[in-house]
Amino acid sequence: MSVVYLSAFSSLYVQIPGLFGDNGILPARSIISIESGADVVKKKAEEIPTLLWLAPALGIDVNLMMDLVALVGMIVSFGSMVWGRMRDMANFTLLWILYFSLFQIGQTFLWFQWDTLLLEVGFLAILVAPLGFLQSSVKSGFFSYLPHRPHDIISMWLVRWLLFRFMFASGVVKLTSMCPTWWDLTALNYHFESQCIPTPLAWYAHHLPKWFLKLGVVATFVIEIPIPFLFFSPVRSLRLFSFYCQVFFQILIILTGNFNFFNLLTIVMCLSLVDDDFLLGLVGRPPPASKSTGGTALRWTKKILTLAVENIVILFLLYSTWKLFSINIRPEWTVDSKIAFSAAEFRNILSEVMPVTVFIGTISLVANILLALYRSIIEPGFFKKIYALIGTAFVACAGLWLFIISLVPHAALDVRTHNSLWPIVHQWHKRVDEFHISNSYGLFRRMTGVDGRPEIVIEGSNSLSAGWKEYHFMYKIGNPSERPPILIPHQPRLDWQMWFAALGTYEHNPWFVSFVYRLLDGDKDVLKLLDTERLPFPPNKPPKYIRAILYKYSFTSPSGSKKKSSDWWTRRKVREYFNSANLEEKEMVEFLTTAGIPLEKTRFIRVTNAYLKKALIFVRSYVAAIKPTTFIWSLIGTGFCINFLAPIIRF
């Protein structure tokens, strides 16, 4: 979690001025107006809780406060990464508050599922993390360990339940959306080409045999819908099997798509499926010797029963996949597959399965709570027993409450199940909904780019008749000959939103019009979000006119198993996305004013803390000279080096 937080904070930090600065695309001052007066500030602070309201108390403005919040998040997460004692409840609480504070002003640029997922997982990390200052045996380093607490099985179960909801919903929505590409198993024919920012491997994956890609869709459904039920299996080997399936799935996504810290966060959640013996084996440490229970006959009986259950489950999974997807091996050693059930049948089955998921979750949680209570009671020593019971009671109550409110977004997959929940459950969820500690999920409901991926190309000129020059982004698809980038765990949020904007119109994306306005105005912070080495117009001489053209991009065709040209893409012009505009047009100003995006130059706000201001400006100027991906990986790489070198140095 420390690495994920570090990735999220550092990636967002480098983009804050251009996205949320005073003259950024969506200025934070439209939400956080600290100069509005004490009464207005107090009222808005109650509606929008964030640490940014504390800017005047620290003697700085909102822009500097955003930098400070992000930097503190980076420092705390880096410290937690390299020092075991910082991986405690207090620091993970602070990290959650810091990220939530930035999320509150992120607007369109932070309305992604991975941002809300990070908030939910981050909140659970508070319960999973120990009270570090009360622990006596903490070792520093990446593979540090802490004393076991009886209630750990409850907090880790909550992470497992979230992983189940996340994966199960991601599979179900693909079918309930009635997207034809999912139903005819052709989604992967378009996914690698149409995803936001593909990697170079996506080009090769796109050109795999069609029958193989259809099997990939089948595997996606199997991994996301039935296999998550094995998360709650009492058989350890089946839980490990589900762990390997999920991690393998996430690695494939990482290799073919730049989904920032999203897949890393999912892999972190997958750790809730394994035990300490498994993790110790990964780092080459022998697991603690376990006391054998029962005689030889009992142990052999247990092994045989376990093996029988394993084979029955795996064979049932294979048989069900073969029947439900009509898998047939052809004489030429290709595989034919198609969905063998109707949409109505799937909805009926879903209505029957959803209450079962709630029942499984309830029984599993209660069983873990009872086991935690038993382990607390058998703790040696009176004070240890009392301490363990208090901790278990607290985490059990928190776990029950979190499980109950999570049923609202989980039950949203089926109307009948959603309506059957008690009204008080909906009320509890509504009270904490703004904090995003229990959310609904569903990835890739509908496949886009079936007839080619839409991309917006922005051009500027000083004349309407000629001289149009293209603006180049750092990562977004543009020049057909440019190789797709590799940028995880960084997320260039403007590049991502450009992908979403291409799927609709600029009328539904006011931020895009604001972006055009900032280009016409030559705002330096916004221009830094682009490829500054290839700017068609210098910041001090912006173009008089800006227009946007919609293109359809497609991967180039292969020659044998290799690319036959230097181009990765082909593109064709579709239409004009945004008519040429200049700063003198009243329609654009009125449109942005109606959308609540401030355009006037910011008023002077006095900064009294000169030392803090100088320090924040110095750090910003230093980081601005480094490429974002280089900056993020420098932090992560440094943390890993410290962890691996620390034992050697101590030795």
Disulfide bonds with the S-S distance in Angstrom:
none
